[in-house]
Amino acid sequence: MTPAPRPTTTQPRTTPRTPGSPGPTAAAAAGGPAQAPAAARALGPTEGTDAAQAHGPAQAPVATRALDPTAWTGAAGGPAQAPEAARGLGPTEGTDAAQVPGTSVGTDLPEAPRTPVGTDADAAPAIPVPSTPGGHRAPVLHHRVDGPDDAPVLILGPSLGTSLAVWDAQTAALARHHRVVRWDLPGHGGTPAAVLPGTAPGATTVADLAALVLALADHLGAERFGYAGISLGGAVGAHLAVHHRERVTGLAVVCSSARFGEPAAWRERAALVRAEGTAPLAETAAARWFTPGFASTRTAGRLLADLRAADPDGYAACCDALAAYDLREALGRITAPTLVVAGRADPATPPAHARELADAIPDAGLLELAGASHLAPAERPQAVLTALLGHFGAPADDGSRHAQGMAVRRAVLGDAHVDRAVARTTALTADFQDYITRCAWGEIWTRPGLDRRTRSCITLTALVAHGHLEELALHVRAALRNGLTPEDIGEVLLHSAVYCGVPAANAAFATAQRVLAEDAAS
């Protein structure tokens, strides 16, 4: 990632041309018969879509089809670990995304509290917005950033009708090793429809949406980035990988397509939404987005609420983009390592669409998930997460965790203390030193869910409660390094007196006072 932002080089097109999003071969979502993509394979009856009826017997694509864990290969190079959850499991194994740590977002869903992680764009310090080649200030999409500032950037794009919350279940884990940037489509979540050049019927294209994403990347100083997107969000990523190959380091296309069916169905849907809003679509969206067993979950309800809240002009403009989108002839120009993920039960973009993508994109990998419909990251969160971690790369071996843990341990406790601890290591204590470095420092202190200042407050309280005064002294010094003031430390100890007991707090105050005096004298 290059720290200096640069102006985007993409101008919105004036002729209709666009990406796709949720259409069961587009038509099933908008009414009327589904259209089969050019590369659609003859599928079995369990994959029941009209797209499955085209073009005779299936041919093995470049990407691996086998769902055996030892055979599945990721596109990013080398054998990828295939999640057990991705290998033909039943729909009952789809985890409700609400049960997986995620991030809070800008949507107003009070019944579904989420763990606040990262930075919401509305609260972030103002950064100069890049200008387009014409000299105009490019609007920046509403977005949320999670993860270390110096980590590789990974942009996550949403599906039509959803907000950036659709990636909640994967964000915390991805943000351990990436600077994760999630964004809202125009008229969805926190992004106003007005960010588009225009919302008149037929005016919006996928190129327009891709230009907004490039402007966002420039705004954040991300010269190059990985990209994963669902449905329409995946189409935006594919467009970027074709037309801005120098920017995209890796691509994951989830429940998406190179063409989302006949344009007429999308134009009809756009006209309906402009006239009546998204409420009529919300009544039938659950059947398009989820398997029957998942449609009644809290996660499904929150995602459907995002659809109901979408601005009609923005939603309709995205439908126009889908109507014009056809990337089939350009897929061979994608050079970024690519992973294609499909839901076996997806009526909107059935597996035939995923196979068409994987066959046409050089060296692309393919993963088909049983028990998943159109919004697979919500319905099969762990399977999708494992696939993304394998594709985009994340240090998961013990050596990498030890190295990360040692770096954080030194930053928090100080080089002098860590050097003394390492020098005192013996055959008896070596395994313990390795354990605390990998687990306490490499697994817990590196998580993005809490900043180090907050972790110091929690640690001080726990040490007071258990009377570990020697460790408390060590972590009082660590708290100062993590940004707490002596006054802050006093507040933490005073608060702990209520819940840990006055005698424990009395001893803690004495220890802290000694450490702070020594620090002031040094």
N, C-alpha and C positions, 0 to 999 in steps of 0.2 A: 504494500500500500504506500503510495506516495503522499507525503503530508500536505503538499501544496495543491489547492484546488485549481482546476483549469476550466475555462468556459466550455460548455457543451458544443459539439460541432454538428448536432442534429437539429434540423429545422422541421417543424410539423409539416406534413404533406397537406396540399390543398385538394388532392384527389382522393376519394375514398379508398382506403386500403387498411386492413386491420387484423387484430388478433382475435382469438376466440376464447370463449369461456364455456359455461355450462350448456351444452345442448346435447341431448342424447343423440348423437349424430345430429345434433342441433334440432332436428325436427321433433323428436320425442318430447323435448322440453317445451316446444312452442306449439305443438299440435301438428298433425299430419305425419306422413310416413318418413322414417329416417332415411338419409342418403348414405350410401356406402362409400368410404374413401377409396381412392384408386388402388391402394395396396391391401384392401380388406381381404381377410382370409376366410375360407369356409370353416365356420366354427360349429361346435356342437350345440345341441338344443339348449343346454344350460346357460349359454351365453346370450340367448335370445334377443338379438337386435337385428333390424333389417340390414345393418351394415355387414352382418355375418354371411349374407347370402350372395355376396359378390365374388367373382373371380376364382372359383374352383378350389382345388386342394391347397392347403397351407404349405408354404415353403419355410424352411428353417431360416430365420433371420440371422444377421451377423451377430446380434446379441444373443446371449445364452438364454434358452427357454427353460431349461431344466429347473425344477424347484427343489432339487436335492441340494442340501446345504454345501456339499463338497463340490458341486458343479457350478454354482452361480458365480458369475464374474462381474465385478464392477468395472465401469468404463474408465475410471481414473488410473488404472494400471495396477497389475498384480491381482491375485485372488482376493476378493472381498469376503468378509465374514457374513454369510447370509443369516439373518435373524431367524430363530426357530419360529417366531411368530409370523414370519412372512411365508412360511412353507405350507400353505394349504390348510390352515387352521379354520375352525368353524367360526361363525359370526359371534358366538358367545364369548370368544376370546378377545374381541375388540374392546380395548380399555376406554372407558369414558375419559375424555381429555381433561375433564375437571379434576380427575384424580392425579394428574401428573403435574409437577411444579411448572408453572408458566409465568407469564407476565401480565401485569395489569395494562389495560389499553384505554383508549379514549371513549369507548362506547359506554353508554349509561345503562348498565345492567346490575343494579344493586343486589339482586338475589344471588349473584355469582361472584363473590370476592375472589381475587386472585393475588398471588404474591407479587408485590411491586418489585420489579427488577429493571435496572437500566435507566435510561433517560427518555422521557417523553419530549417530543420535539417542541411542544408548547412551552415547556419549562426550560429548555436549553438556552444558553446564551446566544444572543443574536450573532449570526455569521453572515457576512456579505453574500447575497444571492448572486450567482454567476449571470452574466449577460449572454443572450443569444447572439449569433453572428450579426443580426440586424441592430444590435445595441440595446434591445429591450431586456428588462429584468425578467429572468425565467422564473416562473412560480415553482415553489418547492412543495412537493407532496407532504401531507401529514405523515409522519413516520415516528418510529421508536427505535432507539439504539440500545443494544445490550452487549456487554462483553468488553474486554480490554481495548483501549484506544489503539494499541500497537499491534493488534492481532489482524490476520487476514480478514478482509471484509467479505461477508456473505449476505447477499440481498435476498429476501424472501417475498415473493409476490402472491397476492390473494386471488381467489376465484371470484367471478362475478356474483354480486349479492352478499358477499361476506366482507368483513373488516380484517385488519391485521391480526385480530384475535384467533383466526383460523389456524395460526401457527403457534398458539400458546403452549401446546404440549411439548414442542420440540425446542423452544427458544432457550430455556435455561441450560440444557445440556450442550446445545450448539455454541452458546455464548461462552463456554469455558475455554474454547480454543479459537473462536472467531469473533469478530466485531459484527454482530448480527443486526441487520437493518431491515425492519419490516415497514411496509408502506400501505396506505389506503388508496384504492381506486378513486377517481373523481366521483363525487356524489356519494361516497361510501365512508363510514367511520368518520374521521376528522377531516377529510379532504373535501373542500367544496367543489361543486361542478364547475365553478368559474375558473379553475386552473386550466381548463381546456381552451384552445383557441376559439371554439364555438361549439354549441350543442344543438344546432339545427339538424333536422333529420339528414342522415347520410354524411355529416361533416367530419365525424371522428374516425380515426384509423388507429390501428395498432402502432403505427409509426409515431403518432402523437403521444400515445401512452409511453412508448419506449423513450421518446425524447424527454418526457417528464422524469423518468427513472434516471436517465443520464444526467439531467440537471441536478437531481438529488445526490447522485454519486459525486458529482463535481462539488456540490455544496458541502459535502462531508469530506472532501479531499481524497476520495477513493479513485485513483487512477485506474486500477484494475480490481476486479471483484469476481467472486463466485456468485452464481445465481440459481435459485430454486423457485419454481412457481407452480401454482395449481391452476389448471384449466386456462382461463384467460391470462392469469399471471404467468403460466408456463409459456403461453404464446408470446407474451412480451419478451420473456427470456430467450426464446428461440429466435425472435426477430433481432434481438441484440446480438446473439451469437452469429447470425448471418451477416448483419450489416455493420457490426462494430466488433469484429473478431479480436481486435487488439485489446479490448477492454475486458473480455469475459475469460476468466481462467478456468472455469468449470461450470457445467450446466446440469441441472436436474429438472426434468419435465414431468410433472405429476398429474395424472388424470387429465390429460390434455390431448391436443390433436393438431395436425397440420392444416386441417380444414374442418370447420364445425357444422357441416351440412349446408343445405341450400340457403342462399341469402334471404329469400322471401320469408322464411320462418322467423328469422331474427328481426327483419323489418316489421313484421306483424307484431312481434312481441314489443318492440320499441314503441310502436304506435299505441298499443294497449296501455303500456306504462305511462306514456305521456298523457293519455286520456284519463286513466283511472288510478295511477300510482302502482306501487308494488304489492298492495294487499292481495289482489287476485292471484298473483304468482305464489305468494307465501302459503296459500291454501294447499297447493300441490307440490311445493318444493321439497318437502320431506321425502316424498317417494322418489324424487330424482337424485337427491343428495345422499340418502342414508339407506342402509338395509332396514327391513322392518323391525328387527330387534333393537336397533340403535335409535330409531326415530323418536322415541319417547324419553330419551335421556336428557339430563340438564344441559349437557354440551350442545346437543341438537337444538334445544330450545333457544339457547343463547345465539347460535348462528342464524336461526330463523328470525330472531328479533333484529339482527343486523340487516337482514333483507327487508323487513317491514320498515326499518328506519331509513333505508336508502333514498336519496333524493331522486325523484323520477327523471329529471333531466340528465343527471349523471348516469343513472342506470341505463336509460335509453341510448345515450351516446355510446356506452360500452357495447350495447347490442349492435349498434351500427358498425362498430369496429369489428365485431365478430362476423357480421354479414359479409364484409369485404375481405376478410382474412383468408388467404390461401398461400401457404408457404411450401407446398409440396415440391415444386420444381427447384427450390433453393436449399433444401435440407442438406444436400451433399456439400454445401459450402461451409457447413459448421465444422470447425476444427477443435473446439474446446472438448475435453473429455466429457462425455454425456451419459447420464443415466435416465432411463425412461421408467416410470412407475405407473402401473395400472391397477385399478380395482376390478377384480373378477366380476363383481356384481354391479358395475357402473353402467347405467343405461344412457348416461349423457355422453361419455366418451368411452365406449366399450373397449375391451382389449384389442380388437382389430385396429383401432386408431393408434394405440401404443405400438403395436407391431409395425405399422406403417412408418412411424417415426423411427423406431429402432433399426428397421431395415435400410432406411434412406440416409440416416446420419452415420458417417463413417465411425466404425468401432464402438458404436453405442451399446451400453448394457441395458438389459430389460429385466424388470422384476414385476411379476403379477401377484397381487395379494388376494388371497381368499378372504371372504368375510368383509370386504370393503366395497363401498359404492363410490360415489363421485368425490366426496370430501375425505379421502383416505387418511390424511394427516390427523383428522379429528377422530375417525372411527378406528383406525389401527395406528395409534400414535407411536408405540414402541417400535413396530416394524418399520415405519417410515423413518423414524429417528436413526435406527441402526443402519439403514440403507444410506442415509445422508452422511452419517459419520464415516462409513466405509468409503463413500465416494469422494467426499471433499477432504478427507484426511483429518485425523485427530489423534494425537499421541495417546495411546491407551496402554502401552506396555509399562512394566514396573520401572524400567530405566527412565522413561520420559516423566513419569509421575515423580520419581525421586528428584530429578533435575528441577522440575517445576517447584516441588516442595522446598527444596534447598534454597532456591532463589527467594521464595516468599519468606521462608524462615529467617534468612539473613536480613531481608528488608524490614521485618517486624521486630526481631530480637536483637539485631545488630551483629556485625561481623565478629566483634571481639568475643561475645558470648558463644556464638556458634563455633568459632575456632577453638575455644577452650573445650566445648563439649565434644568436638570431633577429636581433639588431641587426647582426651581422657577415655576415648572408646577402647574397650577391651574385647576379647573374644566373648566374654559373658554378656556385654552390653551392645555388641554390634547389631544383632538382630533387632533389638529394641530401638536403637537409633535409626535404623532403616525403616522400621515400622512407623515411628512418629513422623519421620520426614515424608514418607509416601502417603500415609493416611491422614494424619492431622493437618500437615501443611500442604501436601500435594493433592488431597481430595477435598478437604473441608475449607481451608482458608483460601483456596483458589476459586471456589464457587462464586458465580456472579450475583447470587440472590441478596447478599448483604455486603456493604462496603466494610473496609477494615476498621474504620472507626466504630461502627456498630458492633462488629465482632469483638473488639476490645472491651466494650461495655459489658457484653454478655459474659466474656471470659472473666473479667474482674468479679462480677457478681457470683459466678460459679465457684471461684476460688475462695471468696469470702465465706460462702455457704459451707464449704468443706474444711475451712480453716487451714488451707495450704498457703501459709504465709510466705514461705521462701519463693514459691511460684508466683504468689501475688506481687512480691517485690519485682520479680522479673517482668511481669506483665504491666506493672505501673509504668516502667520505663518504655515498654512496647507501646502502651497507650499514648504516651507523649509522641513517639515516632509516628503513630497512626493519626495524629491530629487532635487528640484530646488536650485540653488545657488542664492545669491543676484544679481550676474551679469545676470543670466537667467531671474530673475524677472524684472530687468531693461530693458532687451530686449523686454519682453512681453509688458511692459508699453509703451516703445518707439514705438513699432509696433501699439499699440492701439491708439496712438496719431494721426496716419494717418487716421484711420477708425472711431474713436470715437470722435475725436476733441481734439485740444490742451488744452482748459480749463479743460476738463474732465481728460486728462492725467496729467495736472499740479497738480490738486487736488490729483490724484492717487499717483503721485511721492511723494508728501508731506506725505501722509498717509503711504506709504511703507517705506519711510526714517525713520519715527518715530518708526514704528514697528521693523525694522531691528536694529535700535539703541537700543531699549529696549531689543531686543533679545541678542544683543552683550554684553549688560551690565549685563544681568541676569546670 
